[in-house]
Amino acid sequence: MIVLNSKMSIYDMIKQYPEISDIMVELGFESIIKPGMLASMGKIMTLEKGSKMKNIEWDLIVKTFDKFGFEVQRS
């Protein structure tokens, strides 16, 4: 299992693990993975910030990432 820090930027996550794009879409974060958005907002957006902005329960994010072999740790 790959461990991710919840404060890591979406940009860095996807750059390191491109398959995270599919997870983001499944969770409803379609816009952040578009190339222009990823290069700008993706560098400051984290899973924690996105969870609050999109009103997505943290447990759903953790369970979805887990389903794809990622463990998200809150710092």
HTML snippet that shows the backbone in 3Dmol.js (N, CA, C, O; Angstrom):
<script src="https://3Dmol.org/build/3Dmol-min.js"></script>
<div id="view" style="width:600px;height:400px;position:relative"></div>
<script>
const pdb = `
ATOM      1  N   MET A   1       0.842  -1.176   0.000  1.00  0.00           N
ATOM      2  CA  MET A   1       0.000   0.000   0.000  1.00  0.00           C
ATOM      3  C   MET A   1       0.889   1.243   0.000  1.00  0.00           C
ATOM      4  O   MET A   1       1.880   1.321   0.727  1.00  0.00           O
ATOM      5  N   ILE A   2       0.511   2.205  -0.830  1.00  0.00           N
ATOM      6  CA  ILE A   2       1.243   3.463  -0.937  1.00  0.00           C
ATOM      7  C   ILE A   2       0.630   4.454   0.037  1.00  0.00           C
ATOM      8  O   ILE A   2      -0.588   4.632   0.062  1.00  0.00           O
ATOM      9  N   VAL A   3       1.469   5.100   0.838  1.00  0.00           N
ATOM     10  CA  VAL A   3       0.999   6.050   1.846  1.00  0.00           C
ATOM     11  C   VAL A   3       1.152   7.476   1.317  1.00  0.00           C
ATOM     12  O   VAL A   3       2.218   7.871   0.844  1.00  0.00           O
ATOM     13  N   LEU A   4       0.059   8.236   1.408  1.00  0.00           N
ATOM     14  CA  LEU A   4       0.046   9.638   0.992  1.00  0.00           C
ATOM     15  C   LEU A   4      -0.242  10.524   2.183  1.00  0.00           C
ATOM     16  O   LEU A   4      -1.015  10.149   3.065  1.00  0.00           O
ATOM     17  N   ASN A   5       0.362  11.684   2.218  1.00  0.00           N
ATOM     18  CA  ASN A   5       0.086  12.668   3.253  1.00  0.00           C
ATOM     19  C   ASN A   5      -1.058  13.550   2.761  1.00  0.00           C
ATOM     20  O   ASN A   5      -1.026  14.027   1.627  1.00  0.00           O
ATOM     21  N   SER A   6      -2.055  13.767   3.592  1.00  0.00           N
ATOM     22  CA  SER A   6      -3.239  14.529   3.191  1.00  0.00           C
ATOM     23  C   SER A   6      -2.935  15.985   2.871  1.00  0.00           C
ATOM     24  O   SER A   6      -3.758  16.661   2.252  1.00  0.00           O
ATOM     25  N   LYS A   7      -1.784  16.477   3.276  1.00  0.00           N
ATOM     26  CA  LYS A   7      -1.412  17.868   3.002  1.00  0.00           C
ATOM     27  C   LYS A   7      -0.560  18.011   1.735  1.00  0.00           C
ATOM     28  O   LYS A   7      -0.161  19.118   1.371  1.00  0.00           O
ATOM     29  N   MET A   8      -0.288  16.899   1.078  1.00  0.00           N
ATOM     30  CA  MET A   8       0.459  16.923  -0.183  1.00  0.00           C
ATOM     31  C   MET A   8      -0.434  17.541  -1.258  1.00  0.00           C
ATOM     32  O   MET A   8      -1.638  17.284  -1.271  1.00  0.00           O
ATOM     33  N   SER A   9       0.123  18.340  -2.150  1.00  0.00           N
ATOM     34  CA  SER A   9      -0.695  18.972  -3.184  1.00  0.00           C
ATOM     35  C   SER A   9      -1.206  17.921  -4.173  1.00  0.00           C
ATOM     36  O   SER A   9      -0.566  16.895  -4.406  1.00  0.00           O
ATOM     37  N   ILE A  10      -2.369  18.207  -4.744  1.00  0.00           N
ATOM     38  CA  ILE A  10      -2.946  17.320  -5.751  1.00  0.00           C
ATOM     39  C   ILE A  10      -1.983  17.205  -6.937  1.00  0.00           C
ATOM     40  O   ILE A  10      -1.821  16.128  -7.510  1.00  0.00           O
ATOM     41  N   TYR A  11      -1.356  18.306  -7.294  1.00  0.00           N
ATOM     42  CA  TYR A  11      -0.379  18.319  -8.382  1.00  0.00           C
ATOM     43  C   TYR A  11       0.747  17.309  -8.113  1.00  0.00           C
ATOM     44  O   TYR A  11       1.081  16.499  -8.978  1.00  0.00           O
ATOM     45  N   ASP A  12       1.323  17.365  -6.915  1.00  0.00           N
ATOM     46  CA  ASP A  12       2.424  16.457  -6.577  1.00  0.00           C
ATOM     47  C   ASP A  12       1.973  15.002  -6.541  1.00  0.00           C
ATOM     48  O   ASP A  12       2.704  14.106  -6.962  1.00  0.00           O
ATOM     49  N   MET A  13       0.764  14.776  -6.035  1.00  0.00           N
ATOM     50  CA  MET A  13       0.238  13.401  -5.987  1.00  0.00           C
ATOM     51  C   MET A  13       0.112  12.818  -7.388  1.00  0.00           C
ATOM     52  O   MET A  13       0.554  11.699  -7.649  1.00  0.00           O
ATOM     53  N   ILE A  14      -0.499  13.593  -8.289  1.00  0.00           N
ATOM     54  CA  ILE A  14      -0.732  13.098  -9.646  1.00  0.00           C
ATOM     55  C   ILE A  14       0.566  12.997 -10.430  1.00  0.00           C
ATOM     56  O   ILE A  14       0.727  12.100 -11.258  1.00  0.00           O
ATOM     57  N   LYS A  15       1.480  13.903 -10.175  1.00  0.00           N
ATOM     58  CA  LYS A  15       2.782  13.836 -10.845  1.00  0.00           C
ATOM     59  C   LYS A  15       3.514  12.550 -10.445  1.00  0.00           C
ATOM     60  O   LYS A  15       4.136  11.894 -11.281  1.00  0.00           O
ATOM     61  N   GLN A  16       3.432  12.201  -9.166  1.00  0.00           N
ATOM     62  CA  GLN A  16       4.111  11.010  -8.667  1.00  0.00           C
ATOM     63  C   GLN A  16       3.334   9.726  -8.994  1.00  0.00           C
ATOM     64  O   GLN A  16       3.934   8.693  -9.292  1.00  0.00           O
ATOM     65  N   TYR A  17       2.005   9.798  -8.936  1.00  0.00           N
ATOM     66  CA  TYR A  17       1.143   8.635  -9.172  1.00  0.00           C
ATOM     67  C   TYR A  17       0.011   9.050 -10.119  1.00  0.00           C
ATOM     68  O   TYR A  17      -1.068   9.416  -9.652  1.00  0.00           O
ATOM     69  N   PRO A  18       0.233   9.001 -11.430  1.00  0.00           N
ATOM     70  CA  PRO A  18      -0.766   9.468 -12.406  1.00  0.00           C
ATOM     71  C   PRO A  18      -2.138   8.805 -12.264  1.00  0.00           C
ATOM     72  O   PRO A  18      -3.149   9.404 -12.633  1.00  0.00           O
ATOM     73  N   GLU A  19      -2.187   7.596 -11.744  1.00  0.00           N
ATOM     74  CA  GLU A  19      -3.464   6.895 -11.593  1.00  0.00           C
ATOM     75  C   GLU A  19      -4.391   7.584 -10.589  1.00  0.00           C
ATOM     76  O   GLU A  19      -5.582   7.278 -10.531  1.00  0.00           O
ATOM     77  N   ILE A  20      -3.853   8.500  -9.810  1.00  0.00           N
ATOM     78  CA  ILE A  20      -4.677   9.244  -8.851  1.00  0.00           C
ATOM     79  C   ILE A  20      -5.695  10.111  -9.582  1.00  0.00           C
ATOM     80  O   ILE A  20      -6.720  10.471  -9.004  1.00  0.00           O
ATOM     81  N   SER A  21      -5.435  10.452 -10.830  1.00  0.00           N
ATOM     82  CA  SER A  21      -6.410  11.220 -11.618  1.00  0.00           C
ATOM     83  C   SER A  21      -7.757  10.509 -11.645  1.00  0.00           C
ATOM     84  O   SER A  21      -8.799  11.147 -11.491  1.00  0.00           O
ATOM     85  N   ASP A  22      -7.745   9.200 -11.838  1.00  0.00           N
ATOM     86  CA  ASP A  22      -8.992   8.421 -11.875  1.00  0.00           C
ATOM     87  C   ASP A  22      -9.715   8.469 -10.528  1.00  0.00           C
ATOM     88  O   ASP A  22     -10.944   8.525 -10.479  1.00  0.00           O
ATOM     89  N   ILE A  23      -8.957   8.446  -9.453  1.00  0.00           N
ATOM     90  CA  ILE A  23      -9.550   8.503  -8.115  1.00  0.00           C
ATOM     91  C   ILE A  23     -10.199   9.862  -7.907  1.00  0.00           C
ATOM     92  O   ILE A  23     -11.296   9.954  -7.356  1.00  0.00           O
ATOM     93  N   MET A  24      -9.525  10.915  -8.346  1.00  0.00           N
ATOM     94  CA  MET A  24     -10.063  12.258  -8.184  1.00  0.00           C
ATOM     95  C   MET A  24     -11.375  12.417  -8.936  1.00  0.00           C
ATOM     96  O   MET A  24     -12.307  13.040  -8.428  1.00  0.00           O
ATOM     97  N   VAL A  25     -11.459  11.864 -10.134  1.00  0.00           N
ATOM     98  CA  VAL A  25     -12.695  11.926 -10.911  1.00  0.00           C
ATOM     99  C   VAL A  25     -13.803  11.169 -10.186  1.00  0.00           C
ATOM    100  O   VAL A  25     -14.929  11.656 -10.086  1.00  0.00           O
ATOM    101  N   GLU A  26     -13.490   9.993  -9.688  1.00  0.00           N
ATOM    102  CA  GLU A  26     -14.494   9.191  -8.969  1.00  0.00           C
ATOM    103  C   GLU A  26     -15.045   9.947  -7.760  1.00  0.00           C
ATOM    104  O   GLU A  26     -16.219   9.807  -7.418  1.00  0.00           O
ATOM    105  N   LEU A  27     -14.199  10.741  -7.120  1.00  0.00           N
ATOM    106  CA  LEU A  27     -14.618  11.492  -5.940  1.00  0.00           C
ATOM    107  C   LEU A  27     -15.347  12.794  -6.281  1.00  0.00           C
ATOM    108  O   LEU A  27     -15.922  13.430  -5.397  1.00  0.00           O
ATOM    109  N   GLY A  28     -15.327  13.193  -7.554  1.00  0.00           N
ATOM    110  CA  GLY A  28     -16.025  14.414  -7.952  1.00  0.00           C
ATOM    111  C   GLY A  28     -15.123  15.624  -8.134  1.00  0.00           C
ATOM    112  O   GLY A  28     -15.603  16.757  -8.175  1.00  0.00           O
ATOM    113  N   PHE A  29     -13.820  15.391  -8.243  1.00  0.00           N
ATOM    114  CA  PHE A  29     -12.853  16.473  -8.427  1.00  0.00           C
ATOM    115  C   PHE A  29     -12.425  16.580  -9.894  1.00  0.00           C
ATOM    116  O   PHE A  29     -11.236  16.725 -10.179  1.00  0.00           O
ATOM    117  N   GLU A  30     -13.383  16.511 -10.827  1.00  0.00           N
ATOM    118  CA  GLU A  30     -13.043  16.496 -12.254  1.00  0.00           C
ATOM    119  C   GLU A  30     -12.266  17.729 -12.692  1.00  0.00           C
ATOM    120  O   GLU A  30     -11.316  17.623 -13.468  1.00  0.00           O
ATOM    121  N   SER A  31     -12.662  18.892 -12.201  1.00  0.00           N
ATOM    122  CA  SER A  31     -12.055  20.134 -12.693  1.00  0.00           C
ATOM    123  C   SER A  31     -10.589  20.284 -12.292  1.00  0.00           C
ATOM    124  O   SER A  31      -9.805  20.853 -13.051  1.00  0.00           O
ATOM    125  N   ILE A  32     -10.208  19.794 -11.137  1.00  0.00           N
ATOM    126  CA  ILE A  32      -8.832  19.998 -10.654  1.00  0.00           C
ATOM    127  C   ILE A  32      -7.818  19.221 -11.489  1.00  0.00           C
ATOM    128  O   ILE A  32      -6.642  19.583 -11.509  1.00  0.00           O
ATOM    129  N   ILE A  33      -8.241  18.170 -12.174  1.00  0.00           N
ATOM    130  CA  ILE A  33      -7.266  17.381 -12.935  1.00  0.00           C
ATOM    131  C   ILE A  33      -7.104  17.860 -14.375  1.00  0.00           C
ATOM    132  O   ILE A  33      -6.274  17.327 -15.111  1.00  0.00           O
ATOM    133  N   LYS A  34      -7.893  18.866 -14.789  1.00  0.00           N
ATOM    134  CA  LYS A  34      -7.694  19.437 -16.122  1.00  0.00           C
ATOM    135  C   LYS A  34      -6.317  20.098 -16.138  1.00  0.00           C
ATOM    136  O   LYS A  34      -5.927  20.740 -15.162  1.00  0.00           O
ATOM    137  N   PRO A  35      -5.573  19.944 -17.247  1.00  0.00           N
ATOM    138  CA  PRO A  35      -4.180  20.423 -17.279  1.00  0.00           C
ATOM    139  C   PRO A  35      -3.953  21.839 -16.738  1.00  0.00           C
ATOM    140  O   PRO A  35      -3.052  22.037 -15.922  1.00  0.00           O
ATOM    141  N   GLY A  36      -4.732  22.812 -17.162  1.00  0.00           N
ATOM    142  CA  GLY A  36      -4.531  24.182 -16.687  1.00  0.00           C
ATOM    143  C   GLY A  36      -4.793  24.326 -15.196  1.00  0.00           C
ATOM    144  O   GLY A  36      -4.042  24.992 -14.482  1.00  0.00           O
ATOM    145  N   MET A  37      -5.860  23.700 -14.737  1.00  0.00           N
ATOM    146  CA  MET A  37      -6.202  23.766 -13.314  1.00  0.00           C
ATOM    147  C   MET A  37      -5.168  23.020 -12.472  1.00  0.00           C
ATOM    148  O   MET A  37      -4.775  23.487 -11.403  1.00  0.00           O
ATOM    149  N   LEU A  38      -4.737  21.871 -12.955  1.00  0.00           N
ATOM    150  CA  LEU A  38      -3.756  21.087 -12.204  1.00  0.00           C
ATOM    151  C   LEU A  38      -2.456  21.867 -12.047  1.00  0.00           C
ATOM    152  O   LEU A  38      -1.841  21.854 -10.981  1.00  0.00           O
ATOM    153  N   ALA A  39      -2.039  22.547 -13.114  1.00  0.00           N
ATOM    154  CA  ALA A  39      -0.789  23.307 -13.082  1.00  0.00           C
ATOM    155  C   ALA A  39      -0.875  24.541 -12.193  1.00  0.00           C
ATOM    156  O   ALA A  39       0.148  25.029 -11.713  1.00  0.00           O
ATOM    157  N   SER A  40      -2.080  25.050 -11.969  1.00  0.00           N
ATOM    158  CA  SER A  40      -2.214  26.250 -11.135  1.00  0.00           C
ATOM    159  C   SER A  40      -2.796  25.893  -9.763  1.00  0.00           C
ATOM    160  O   SER A  40      -2.065  25.818  -8.775  1.00  0.00           O
ATOM    161  N   MET A  41      -4.094  25.677  -9.708  1.00  0.00           N
ATOM    162  CA  MET A  41      -4.754  25.382  -8.430  1.00  0.00           C
ATOM    163  C   MET A  41      -4.286  24.065  -7.817  1.00  0.00           C
ATOM    164  O   MET A  41      -4.251  23.917  -6.596  1.00  0.00           O
ATOM    165  N   GLY A  42      -3.930  23.115  -8.670  1.00  0.00           N
ATOM    166  CA  GLY A  42      -3.486  21.812  -8.176  1.00  0.00           C
ATOM    167  C   GLY A  42      -2.241  21.886  -7.319  1.00  0.00           C
ATOM    168  O   GLY A  42      -1.981  21.002  -6.503  1.00  0.00           O
ATOM    169  N   LYS A  43      -1.463  22.958  -7.513  1.00  0.00           N
ATOM    170  CA  LYS A  43      -0.237  23.105  -6.726  1.00  0.00           C
ATOM    171  C   LYS A  43      -0.500  23.597  -5.312  1.00  0.00           C
ATOM    172  O   LYS A  43       0.349  23.444  -4.434  1.00  0.00           O
ATOM    173  N   ILE A  44      -1.674  24.189  -5.084  1.00  0.00           N
ATOM    174  CA  ILE A  44      -1.990  24.649  -3.721  1.00  0.00           C
ATOM    175  C   ILE A  44      -3.143  23.857  -3.089  1.00  0.00           C
ATOM    176  O   ILE A  44      -3.369  23.938  -1.882  1.00  0.00           O
ATOM    177  N   MET A  45      -3.868  23.091  -3.917  1.00  0.00           N
ATOM    178  CA  MET A  45      -4.994  22.309  -3.418  1.00  0.00           C
ATOM    179  C   MET A  45      -4.491  20.996  -2.829  1.00  0.00           C
ATOM    180  O   MET A  45      -3.642  20.322  -3.413  1.00  0.00           O
ATOM    181  N   THR A  46      -5.028  20.643  -1.664  1.00  0.00           N
ATOM    182  CA  THR A  46      -4.735  19.364  -1.015  1.00  0.00           C
ATOM    183  C   THR A  46      -6.037  18.591  -0.894  1.00  0.00           C
ATOM    184  O   THR A  46      -7.111  19.133  -1.153  1.00  0.00           O
ATOM    185  N   LEU A  47      -5.946  17.345  -0.506  1.00  0.00           N
ATOM    186  CA  LEU A  47      -7.161  16.557  -0.289  1.00  0.00           C
ATOM    187  C   LEU A  47      -8.008  17.159   0.832  1.00  0.00           C
ATOM    188  O   LEU A  47      -9.236  17.175   0.748  1.00  0.00           O
ATOM    189  N   GLU A  48      -7.355  17.649   1.867  1.00  0.00           N
ATOM    190  CA  GLU A  48      -8.099  18.238   2.982  1.00  0.00           C
ATOM    191  C   GLU A  48      -8.859  19.483   2.537  1.00  0.00           C
ATOM    192  O   GLU A  48     -10.035  19.646   2.860  1.00  0.00           O
ATOM    193  N   LYS A  49      -8.185  20.362   1.795  1.00  0.00           N
ATOM    194  CA  LYS A  49      -8.842  21.585   1.308  1.00  0.00           C
ATOM    195  C   LYS A  49      -9.971  21.234   0.347  1.00  0.00           C
ATOM    196  O   LYS A  49     -11.061  21.800   0.426  1.00  0.00           O
ATOM    197  N   GLY A  50      -9.707  20.305  -0.552  1.00  0.00           N
ATOM    198  CA  GLY A  50     -10.717  19.896  -1.523  1.00  0.00           C
ATOM    199  C   GLY A  50     -11.923  19.264  -0.863  1.00  0.00           C
ATOM    200  O   GLY A  50     -13.057  19.478  -1.290  1.00  0.00           O
ATOM    201  N   SER A  51     -11.680  18.490   0.171  1.00  0.00           N
ATOM    202  CA  SER A  51     -12.763  17.862   0.921  1.00  0.00           C
ATOM    203  C   SER A  51     -13.698  18.919   1.494  1.00  0.00           C
ATOM    204  O   SER A  51     -14.919  18.782   1.428  1.00  0.00           O
ATOM    205  N   LYS A  52     -13.124  19.959   2.048  1.00  0.00           N
ATOM    206  CA  LYS A  52     -13.924  21.041   2.633  1.00  0.00           C
ATOM    207  C   LYS A  52     -14.627  21.853   1.550  1.00  0.00           C
ATOM    208  O   LYS A  52     -15.805  22.183   1.689  1.00  0.00           O
ATOM    209  N   MET A  53     -13.916  22.174   0.478  1.00  0.00           N
ATOM    210  CA  MET A  53     -14.500  22.980  -0.608  1.00  0.00           C
ATOM    211  C   MET A  53     -15.664  22.272  -1.290  1.00  0.00           C
ATOM    212  O   MET A  53     -16.691  22.887  -1.577  1.00  0.00           O
ATOM    213  N   LYS A  54     -15.499  20.976  -1.547  1.00  0.00           N
ATOM    214  CA  LYS A  54     -16.512  20.206  -2.269  1.00  0.00           C
ATOM    215  C   LYS A  54     -17.524  19.546  -1.327  1.00  0.00           C
ATOM    216  O   LYS A  54     -18.463  18.886  -1.772  1.00  0.00           O
ATOM    217  N   ASN A  55     -17.317  19.735  -0.017  1.00  0.00           N
ATOM    218  CA  ASN A  55     -18.201  19.141   0.985  1.00  0.00           C
ATOM    219  C   ASN A  55     -18.286  17.619   0.815  1.00  0.00           C
ATOM    220  O   ASN A  55     -19.371  17.039   0.811  1.00  0.00           O
ATOM    221  N   ILE A  56     -17.129  16.999   0.677  1.00  0.00           N
ATOM    222  CA  ILE A  56     -17.032  15.540   0.551  1.00  0.00           C
ATOM    223  C   ILE A  56     -16.493  15.003   1.870  1.00  0.00           C
ATOM    224  O   ILE A  56     -15.458  15.451   2.362  1.00  0.00           O
ATOM    225  N   GLU A  57     -17.198  14.053   2.424  1.00  0.00           N
ATOM    226  CA  GLU A  57     -16.792  13.507   3.721  1.00  0.00           C
ATOM    227  C   GLU A  57     -15.404  12.884   3.640  1.00  0.00           C
ATOM    228  O   GLU A  57     -15.066  12.183   2.686  1.00  0.00           O
ATOM    229  N   TRP A  58     -14.616  13.163   4.668  1.00  0.00           N
ATOM    230  CA  TRP A  58     -13.243  12.674   4.710  1.00  0.00           C
ATOM    231  C   TRP A  58     -13.193  11.156   4.643  1.00  0.00           C
ATOM    232  O   TRP A  58     -12.325  10.598   3.972  1.00  0.00           O
ATOM    233  N   ASP A  59     -14.106  10.482   5.323  1.00  0.00           N
ATOM    234  CA  ASP A  59     -14.120   9.015   5.314  1.00  0.00           C
ATOM    235  C   ASP A  59     -14.300   8.458   3.902  1.00  0.00           C
ATOM    236  O   ASP A  59     -13.712   7.431   3.562  1.00  0.00           O
ATOM    237  N   LEU A  60     -15.103   9.125   3.083  1.00  0.00           N
ATOM    238  CA  LEU A  60     -15.299   8.683   1.699  1.00  0.00           C
ATOM    239  C   LEU A  60     -13.999   8.808   0.915  1.00  0.00           C
ATOM    240  O   LEU A  60     -13.669   7.925   0.123  1.00  0.00           O
ATOM    241  N   ILE A  61     -13.268   9.878   1.123  1.00  0.00           N
ATOM    242  CA  ILE A  61     -11.976  10.061   0.452  1.00  0.00           C
ATOM    243  C   ILE A  61     -11.012   8.953   0.853  1.00  0.00           C
ATOM    244  O   ILE A  61     -10.367   8.343   0.000  1.00  0.00           O
ATOM    245  N   VAL A  62     -10.917   8.698   2.138  1.00  0.00           N
ATOM    246  CA  VAL A  62     -10.009   7.655   2.632  1.00  0.00           C
ATOM    247  C   VAL A  62     -10.396   6.286   2.068  1.00  0.00           C
ATOM    248  O   VAL A  62      -9.531   5.538   1.613  1.00  0.00           O
ATOM    249  N   LYS A  63     -11.678   5.957   2.094  1.00  0.00           N
ATOM    250  CA  LYS A  63     -12.142   4.651   1.595  1.00  0.00           C
ATOM    251  C   LYS A  63     -11.906   4.505   0.099  1.00  0.00           C
ATOM    252  O   LYS A  63     -11.528   3.430  -0.367  1.00  0.00           O
ATOM    253  N   THR A  64     -12.124   5.576  -0.657  1.00  0.00           N
ATOM    254  CA  THR A  64     -11.932   5.512  -2.102  1.00  0.00           C
ATOM    255  C   THR A  64     -10.460   5.328  -2.447  1.00  0.00           C
ATOM    256  O   THR A  64     -10.121   4.508  -3.300  1.00  0.00           O
ATOM    257  N   PHE A  65      -9.587   6.078  -1.795  1.00  0.00           N
ATOM    258  CA  PHE A  65      -8.153   5.901  -2.043  1.00  0.00           C
ATOM    259  C   PHE A  65      -7.701   4.503  -1.634  1.00  0.00           C
ATOM    260  O   PHE A  65      -6.881   3.887  -2.315  1.00  0.00           O
ATOM    261  N   ASP A  66      -8.232   4.007  -0.532  1.00  0.00           N
ATOM    262  CA  ASP A  66      -7.895   2.663  -0.052  1.00  0.00           C
ATOM    263  C   ASP A  66      -8.274   1.603  -1.089  1.00  0.00           C
ATOM    264  O   ASP A  66      -7.532   0.647  -1.311  1.00  0.00           O
ATOM    265  N   LYS A  67      -9.424   1.782  -1.710  1.00  0.00           N
ATOM    266  CA  LYS A  67      -9.898   0.845  -2.729  1.00  0.00           C
ATOM    267  C   LYS A  67      -8.897   0.722  -3.884  1.00  0.00           C
ATOM    268  O   LYS A  67      -8.805  -0.324  -4.528  1.00  0.00           O
ATOM    269  N   PHE A  68      -8.154   1.798  -4.137  1.00  0.00           N
ATOM    270  CA  PHE A  68      -7.172   1.816  -5.224  1.00  0.00           C
ATOM    271  C   PHE A  68      -5.741   1.547  -4.739  1.00  0.00           C
ATOM    272  O   PHE A  68      -4.789   1.691  -5.506  1.00  0.00           O
ATOM    273  N   GLY A  69      -5.590   1.156  -3.471  1.00  0.00           N
ATOM    274  CA  GLY A  69      -4.274   0.785  -2.963  1.00  0.00           C
ATOM    275  C   GLY A  69      -3.463   1.923  -2.344  1.00  0.00           C
ATOM    276  O   GLY A  69      -2.243   1.820  -2.215  1.00  0.00           O
ATOM    277  N   PHE A  70      -4.141   3.008  -1.961  1.00  0.00           N
ATOM    278  CA  PHE A  70      -3.464   4.145  -1.334  1.00  0.00           C
ATOM    279  C   PHE A  70      -3.998   4.351   0.086  1.00  0.00           C
ATOM    280  O   PHE A  70      -5.198   4.233   0.333  1.00  0.00           O
ATOM    281  N   GLU A  71      -3.110   4.652   0.988  1.00  0.00           N
ATOM    282  CA  GLU A  71      -3.496   5.004   2.351  1.00  0.00           C
ATOM    283  C   GLU A  71      -3.262   6.505   2.514  1.00  0.00           C
ATOM    284  O   GLU A  71      -2.158   7.001   2.288  1.00  0.00           O
ATOM    285  N   VAL A  72      -4.307   7.213   2.906  1.00  0.00           N
ATOM    286  CA  VAL A  72      -4.174   8.655   3.117  1.00  0.00           C
ATOM    287  C   VAL A  72      -4.068   8.910   4.615  1.00  0.00           C
ATOM    288  O   VAL A  72      -4.956   8.551   5.388  1.00  0.00           O
ATOM    289  N   GLN A  73      -2.968   9.536   5.005  1.00  0.00           N
ATOM    290  CA  GLN A  73      -2.743   9.854   6.417  1.00  0.00           C
ATOM    291  C   GLN A  73      -2.909  11.336   6.636  1.00  0.00           C
ATOM    292  O   GLN A  73      -2.332  12.158   5.924  1.00  0.00           O
ATOM    293  N   ARG A  74      -3.701  11.662   7.622  1.00  0.00           N
ATOM    294  CA  ARG A  74      -3.871  13.071   8.003  1.00  0.00           C
ATOM    295  C   ARG A  74      -2.711  13.480   8.879  1.00  0.00           C
ATOM    296  O   ARG A  74      -2.283  12.733   9.758  1.00  0.00           O
ATOM    297  N   SER A  75      -2.202  14.688   8.626  1.00  0.00           N
ATOM    298  CA  SER A  75      -1.097  15.157   9.471  1.00  0.00           C
ATOM    299  C   SER A  75      -1.573  16.186  10.443  1.00  0.00           C
ATOM    300  O   SER A  75      -0.784  16.697  11.237  1.00  0.00           O
TER     301      SER A  75
END
`;
const viewer = $3Dmol.createViewer("view");
viewer.addModel(pdb, "pdb");
viewer.setStyle({}, {cartoon: {color: "spectrum"}});
viewer.zoomTo();
viewer.render();
</script>
